[in-house]
Amino acid sequence: MTNDAIPVAYEVTLELDPALTEAVLLELREHHIPAILATGCFRAIRLERIDDGRIRTRYEAARPADLERYLAEHTAHFRADFMARFPKGVRATREMWHAVAEWPPEST
């Protein structure tokens, strides 16, 4: 497998003012994430939450070039749009994860 064929994940973790949790989840589910998926840069997106006021979104790209295209062509627009809707009470951290190995589920 060449480096260009190795899947890569982009994770965004949001630390929220608890009063914003439901509004942020609604925005992510109904607008933000579907619009990002429509760019064609990601093969899957997963939204998760934990009870301490954090939300994590994991964007899975089939290849590094797809993530690079998203970051170069789309990320500024999506970040600005999200910040316009939630200018206070949200702190984001972002990380890129590169697949090292993958084990498919065993057939039964």
C-alpha positions in Angstrom: 0.0 0.0 0.0 1.5 3.3 -1.0 1.3 6.3 1.3 -1.4 7.9 -1.0 -3.6 4.8 -0.4 -3.4 4.9 3.4 -6.7 6.2 5.0 -6.4 9.2 7.1 -8.7 10.6 9.8 -9.2 14.2 10.8 -10.7 14.7 14.3 -12.3 17.8 15.7 -13.0 17.9 19.4 -15.3 20.7 20.7 -15.3 21.7 24.3 -18.7 23.4 24.9 -20.5 25.6 27.3 -23.1 23.1 28.5 -25.9 25.4 27.6 -24.8 25.1 23.9 -24.6 21.3 23.6 -28.0 20.6 22.1 -27.8 23.5 19.7 -24.4 22.5 18.5 -25.4 18.9 18.1 -28.4 20.0 16.0 -26.3 22.3 13.8 -23.7 19.5 13.3 -26.3 16.8 12.5 -28.6 18.9 10.2 -26.2 21.3 8.5 -22.5 21.3 9.1 -21.7 17.6 8.7 -24.0 16.9 5.7 -22.4 19.9 3.9 -18.9 18.7 4.6 -19.8 15.2 3.4 -21.2 16.7 0.2 -17.7 18.0 -0.6 -16.7 14.4 -1.6 -13.5 14.6 0.5 -14.5 12.1 3.1 -15.8 8.5 2.9 -17.4 8.6 6.3 -18.0 11.0 9.2 -18.8 10.0 12.8 -20.2 12.3 15.5 -19.7 11.3 19.1 -20.3 13.0 22.5 -19.2 12.4 26.0 -21.0 13.5 29.1 -18.5 16.1 30.2 -19.5 18.6 27.5 -17.2 17.4 24.7 -18.2 16.5 21.2 -15.9 14.8 18.7 -16.3 14.5 15.0 -14.1 12.0 13.1 -13.8 12.7 9.3 -12.4 9.6 7.4 -10.7 10.3 4.1 -9.7 7.4 1.8 -6.3 9.0 1.1 -4.2 11.9 2.3 -4.9 13.8 -0.9 -8.6 14.0 -0.1 -8.0 15.5 3.3 -5.5 17.9 1.9 -8.1 19.0 -0.7 -10.6 19.6 2.1 -8.2 21.6 4.1 -7.1 23.7 1.1 -10.5 24.3 -0.5 -13.2 24.0 2.1 -12.0 24.3 5.7 -11.9 28.1 5.9 -15.5 28.4 4.8 -16.8 25.8 7.2 -14.9 27.1 10.2 -16.1 30.7 9.5 -19.7 29.6 9.1 -19.6 27.6 12.4 -18.0 30.4 14.3 -20.6 32.9 13.0 -23.3 30.6 14.5 -21.4 30.0 17.8 -19.0 32.9 18.4 -18.6 32.1 22.1 -18.7 29.0 24.3 -17.0 26.6 21.9 -13.3 25.7 21.8 -12.0 23.4 19.1 -8.9 21.2 18.8 -8.0 19.4 15.6 -5.8 16.4 15.0 -4.8 14.3 12.0 -4.5 10.5 12.4 -2.8 8.3 9.9 -3.8 4.6 9.7 -1.0 2.2 10.6 -2.9 -1.1 10.4 -6.5 -2.3 10.2 -8.1 -5.6 11.1 -11.4 -6.3 9.4 -14.1 -8.1 11.5 -13.9 -11.9 11.4 -16.6 -13.7 9.5 -18.8 -15.9 11.5 
